[in-house]
């Protein structure tokens, strides 16, 4: 069957077979080459796509990080937070050290130990200073700053004032919450006095008198008592 048959010489038929086989081989080679190229091209595309995807994914978090970092660090907020801390410390310090009590936040009341004393007795007076505001405050309430005066009932004659001869003692700073009181007592010798402790001090004669207290610009209502 391999021997060529026909009217032409056998060499012609063999040549035709060789050309046909060569053509088939070349065609198969082309098909195989094309298939290899296609497969290689698809792999490269896949690799490129994968690389692109990987790059995109890598760039994505980086870009997200770059976007969120300012918001996360939020420098102005951090600065505000940092500046808030000293402010809080200042407020805490201010809260632990109340402001000085202004005169308008205080009320003064004077009391007499008993309504009547005998000549030669030493009357006892009470002074109550009240913080009438709603805020805590502090004030030096030393004895030299409290002024207690004894005068005639009509107020025309001053007989004695505690600050005439009181050189003032140690500071006595009191912190009063709203509505809180500070109470003090003072014993009077029953004798007269003058400014700067001038002149002689003589016993006050029997009679009716009024005592009042003053602290800063705040003055109490007078209270009466008798010396018999």
Order of alpha helices (4+ residues) and beta strands (2+ residues): alpha-alpha-beta-beta-beta-beta-beta-beta-beta-beta-beta-beta-beta
